């Protein structure tokens, strides 16, 4: 598995550190192999940021010590989770409103 590496500039490092701080982690913790949700979410945010900055999947994978397919899966998986969360929130709101209507009718 040959992964290209790219130099992490001071600007990108600073931006990634700020992203990780939002998740309550350091950049080094986010780059670890830990698989707890907090680490995964922080890493996914870093992946999305670097991808938006023009980094390729192999370059991001090389930086984080992962295969490029793991990076693309993490980015797409996060989008799926957002959609599922929206659907669940919408369903919960509809249930709440239905109960409120029933209570008002009684």
Short mmCIF file of the C-alpha atoms (twelve columns), coordinates in Angstrom:
data_MODEL
# 
_entry.id   MODEL 
# 
loop_
_atom_site.group_PDB 
_atom_site.id 
_atom_site.type_symbol 
_atom_site.label_atom_id 
_atom_site.label_alt_id 
_atom_site.label_comp_id 
_atom_site.label_asym_id 
_atom_site.label_seq_id 
_atom_site.Cartn_x 
_atom_site.Cartn_y 
_atom_site.Cartn_z 
_atom_site.pdbx_PDB_model_num 
ATOM 1   C CA . UNK A 1   0.000   0.000  0.000  1 
ATOM 2   C CA . UNK A 2   1.755   3.086  -1.246 1 
ATOM 3   C CA . UNK A 3   0.360   6.265  0.220  1 
ATOM 4   C CA . UNK A 4   1.576   9.691  -0.753 1 
ATOM 5   C CA . UNK A 5   2.514   11.996 2.058  1 
ATOM 6   C CA . UNK A 6   2.007   15.728 2.152  1 
ATOM 7   C CA . UNK A 7   3.548   18.242 4.491  1 
ATOM 8   C CA . UNK A 8   1.139   19.590 7.075  1 
ATOM 9   C CA . UNK A 9   1.666   23.355 7.048  1 
ATOM 10  C CA . UNK A 10  1.387   25.461 10.192 1 
ATOM 11  C CA . UNK A 11  -1.953  26.861 8.999  1 
ATOM 12  C CA . UNK A 12  -3.476  23.426 8.424  1 
ATOM 13  C CA . UNK A 13  -2.056  22.111 11.696 1 
ATOM 14  C CA . UNK A 14  -3.562  25.068 13.563 1 
ATOM 15  C CA . UNK A 15  -6.936  24.564 11.899 1 
ATOM 16  C CA . UNK A 16  -6.919  20.837 12.692 1 
ATOM 17  C CA . UNK A 17  -5.973  21.547 16.307 1 
ATOM 18  C CA . UNK A 18  -8.923  23.949 16.594 1 
ATOM 19  C CA . UNK A 19  -11.255 21.334 15.103 1 
ATOM 20  C CA . UNK A 20  -10.028 18.768 17.599 1 
ATOM 21  C CA . UNK A 21  -10.431 21.228 20.481 1 
ATOM 22  C CA . UNK A 22  -14.120 21.530 19.559 1 
ATOM 23  C CA . UNK A 23  -14.349 17.782 20.185 1 
ATOM 24  C CA . UNK A 24  -12.379 18.050 23.430 1 
ATOM 25  C CA . UNK A 25  -9.252  16.357 22.074 1 
ATOM 26  C CA . UNK A 26  -5.762  17.222 20.961 1 
ATOM 27  C CA . UNK A 27  -4.662  16.595 17.380 1 
ATOM 28  C CA . UNK A 28  -2.388  13.773 18.559 1 
ATOM 29  C CA . UNK A 29  -5.320  12.079 20.312 1 
ATOM 30  C CA . UNK A 30  -7.474  12.411 17.195 1 
ATOM 31  C CA . UNK A 31  -4.718  10.865 15.086 1 
ATOM 32  C CA . UNK A 32  -4.484  7.850  17.416 1 
ATOM 33  C CA . UNK A 33  -5.981  4.449  16.650 1 
ATOM 34  C CA . UNK A 34  -8.684  4.830  19.351 1 
ATOM 35  C CA . UNK A 35  -12.137 3.822  18.109 1 
ATOM 36  C CA . UNK A 36  -14.366 5.519  20.661 1 
ATOM 37  C CA . UNK A 37  -17.033 7.732  19.067 1 
ATOM 38  C CA . UNK A 38  -15.397 10.978 20.257 1 
ATOM 39  C CA . UNK A 39  -12.150 10.071 18.473 1 
ATOM 40  C CA . UNK A 40  -13.942 8.914  15.326 1 
ATOM 41  C CA . UNK A 41  -15.999 12.107 15.120 1 
ATOM 42  C CA . UNK A 42  -12.912 14.309 15.577 1 
ATOM 43  C CA . UNK A 43  -11.008 12.380 12.903 1 
ATOM 44  C CA . UNK A 44  -13.945 12.594 10.493 1 
ATOM 45  C CA . UNK A 45  -14.072 16.364 10.968 1 
ATOM 46  C CA . UNK A 46  -10.350 16.539 10.196 1 
ATOM 47  C CA . UNK A 47  -10.785 14.356 7.111  1 
ATOM 48  C CA . UNK A 48  -13.616 16.535 5.791  1 
ATOM 49  C CA . UNK A 49  -11.625 19.723 6.421  1 
ATOM 50  C CA . UNK A 50  -8.538  18.433 4.591  1 
ATOM 51  C CA . UNK A 51  -10.667 17.106 1.741  1 
ATOM 52  C CA . UNK A 52  -12.301 20.540 1.382  1 
ATOM 53  C CA . UNK A 53  -8.806  22.065 1.300  1 
ATOM 54  C CA . UNK A 54  -7.960  19.974 -1.762 1 
ATOM 55  C CA . UNK A 55  -6.156  17.035 -0.192 1 
ATOM 56  C CA . UNK A 56  -6.630  13.665 -1.893 1 
ATOM 57  C CA . UNK A 57  -7.805  10.559 -0.035 1 
ATOM 58  C CA . UNK A 58  -4.319  8.944  -0.219 1 
ATOM 59  C CA . UNK A 59  -2.713  12.134 1.144  1 
ATOM 60  C CA . UNK A 60  -5.123  12.292 4.082  1 
ATOM 61  C CA . UNK A 61  -4.646  8.576  4.683  1 
ATOM 62  C CA . UNK A 62  -0.872  8.998  4.675  1 
ATOM 63  C CA . UNK A 63  -1.097  11.760 7.268  1 
ATOM 64  C CA . UNK A 64  -3.353  9.754  9.593  1 
ATOM 65  C CA . UNK A 65  -1.708  6.371  8.950  1 
ATOM 66  C CA . UNK A 66  -4.784  4.880  7.297  1 
ATOM 67  C CA . UNK A 67  -5.762  3.539  3.908  1 
ATOM 68  C CA . UNK A 68  -7.444  5.959  1.501  1 
ATOM 69  C CA . UNK A 69  -10.581 3.791  1.452  1 
ATOM 70  C CA . UNK A 70  -10.956 4.288  5.218  1 
ATOM 71  C CA . UNK A 71  -10.924 8.033  4.655  1 
ATOM 72  C CA . UNK A 72  -13.585 7.948  1.928  1 
ATOM 73  C CA . UNK A 73  -15.759 5.630  4.041  1 
ATOM 74  C CA . UNK A 74  -15.457 7.870  7.106  1 
ATOM 75  C CA . UNK A 75  -16.492 10.933 5.115  1 
ATOM 76  C CA . UNK A 76  -19.483 9.201  3.469  1 
ATOM 77  C CA . UNK A 77  -20.481 7.419  6.708  1 
ATOM 78  C CA . UNK A 78  -20.733 10.740 8.506  1 
ATOM 79  C CA . UNK A 79  -23.127 12.098 5.887  1 
ATOM 80  C CA . UNK A 80  -25.309 8.991  6.299  1 
ATOM 81  C CA . UNK A 81  -25.368 9.464  10.080 1 
ATOM 82  C CA . UNK A 82  -26.497 13.069 9.654  1 
ATOM 83  C CA . UNK A 83  -29.403 11.959 7.470  1 
ATOM 84  C CA . UNK A 84  -30.417 9.246  9.947  1 
ATOM 85  C CA . UNK A 85  -30.263 11.751 12.808 1 
ATOM 86  C CA . UNK A 86  -32.493 14.181 10.891 1 
ATOM 87  C CA . UNK A 87  -35.025 11.432 10.171 1 
ATOM 88  C CA . UNK A 88  -35.105 10.341 13.817 1 
ATOM 89  C CA . UNK A 89  -35.483 13.925 15.025 1 
ATOM 90  C CA . UNK A 90  -38.323 14.520 12.576 1 
ATOM 91  C CA . UNK A 91  -40.098 11.326 13.689 1 
ATOM 92  C CA . UNK A 92  -39.673 12.245 17.376 1 
ATOM 93  C CA . UNK A 93  -41.106 15.715 16.709 1 
ATOM 94  C CA . UNK A 94  -44.094 14.227 14.900 1 
ATOM 95  C CA . UNK A 95  -44.741 11.812 17.795 1 
ATOM 96  C CA . UNK A 96  -44.524 14.686 20.283 1 
ATOM 97  C CA . UNK A 97  -46.959 16.792 18.264 1 
ATOM 98  C CA . UNK A 98  -49.351 13.863 17.947 1 
ATOM 99  C CA . UNK A 99  -49.357 13.376 21.708 1 
ATOM 100 C CA . UNK A 100 -49.920 17.096 22.232 1 
ATOM 101 C CA . UNK A 101 -52.915 17.002 19.884 1 
ATOM 102 C CA . UNK A 102 -54.388 14.019 21.709 1 
ATOM 103 C CA . UNK A 103 -53.900 15.707 25.086 1 
ATOM 104 C CA . UNK A 104 -55.581 18.883 23.799 1 
ATOM 105 C CA . UNK A 105 -58.569 16.899 22.569 1 
ATOM 106 C CA . UNK A 106 -59.177 15.279 25.962 1 
# 
